[in-house]
Amino acid sequence: MKKSTFALMAGLLAATAHAHVVLDNKSAPAGSYYRGALRVSHGCEGSPVKQLVVTIPDGVQGAKPMPKSGWKIDIERKALATPYTSHGRTVTEDVSEIRWTAKTPDDYLPDSYFDEFSIAAKLPDAAGKLYWKVSQICEQGRIDWNEIPGADASVKLQTPAAVLEVQGGMMGHEQHKH
């Protein structure tokens, strides 16, 4: 029994060492209001995480981060090539990047723990995959989870971006839940 428990623990530790930043909700309807959390499962080779930077995919509207105790939030916006209307007003710029930064070293995310960083936003009306590029900045080092699959699906990505599968849309007033 002890050998099998040890083997299971070793397997879990090996899997954790190669874990990626992923979304907890991996799919959602097109045109819906989405709430997802980016899961960070480790630091940078033992070093704690002190900042997480998320690039908002094109077509995602009105992204809002959830505050975290001990972490400061900075939001970067960019001008839109094509404005859109939301709640009766024209939106000409939107959130392009969200940064959570630990306020003090005591607030860093230790390598031995995991945490989630939540975002709410409206998804595009078209189905397809959205890639969320994430930079995980640690006290020593960083990991940029930014690789997107190419035409050759057999190529294994070392630092893949988090992916959300946007599925066929919803109908009627259900789209407005947020």
VENGI-V898951 format. One record per residue. PSI is psi in whole degrees, -180 to 180 (999 if undefined). Layout:
BEGIN
psi:PSI
psi:PSI
END
This chain:
BEGIN
psi:-40
psi:-37
psi:-44
psi:-37
psi:-43
psi:-44
psi:-41
psi:-46
psi:-43
psi:-40
psi:-42
psi:-41
psi:-40
psi:-41
psi:-40
psi:-37
psi:-25
psi:13
psi:157
psi:168
psi:123
psi:161
psi:140
psi:-37
psi:106
psi:-8
psi:155
psi:156
psi:144
psi:142
psi:2
psi:166
psi:123
psi:141
psi:120
psi:157
psi:131
psi:121
psi:125
psi:116
psi:-3
psi:169
psi:-150
psi:94
psi:49
psi:-17
psi:138
psi:153
psi:130
psi:-13
psi:144
psi:126
psi:123
psi:126
psi:124
psi:127
psi:148
psi:141
psi:-17
psi:132
psi:141
psi:39
psi:136
psi:128
psi:154
psi:130
psi:151
psi:133
psi:130
psi:0
psi:137
psi:144
psi:133
psi:138
psi:129
psi:138
psi:157
psi:153
psi:142
psi:138
psi:-36
psi:105
psi:160
psi:167
psi:133
psi:123
psi:41
psi:5
psi:152
psi:128
psi:120
psi:-14
psi:153
psi:169
psi:129
psi:-22
psi:142
psi:133
psi:125
psi:127
psi:128
psi:136
psi:-35
psi:163
psi:-28
psi:-21
psi:-8
psi:153
psi:109
psi:150
psi:-30
psi:-1
psi:169
psi:163
psi:171
psi:144
psi:112
psi:147
psi:141
psi:142
psi:165
psi:132
psi:157
psi:159
psi:-18
psi:140
psi:157
psi:-173
psi:137
psi:129
psi:123
psi:106
psi:133
psi:132
psi:127
psi:105
psi:127
psi:171
psi:-39
psi:109
psi:-180
psi:158
psi:126
psi:105
psi:83
psi:5
psi:136
psi:135
psi:143
psi:-162
psi:-31
psi:97
psi:-14
psi:-12
psi:122
psi:126
psi:137
psi:-38
psi:72
psi:145
psi:152
psi:141
psi:140
psi:126
psi:110
psi:119
psi:168
psi:140
psi:175
psi:164
psi:153
psi:-153
psi:-12
psi:-25
psi:-23
psi:5
psi:120
psi:999
END
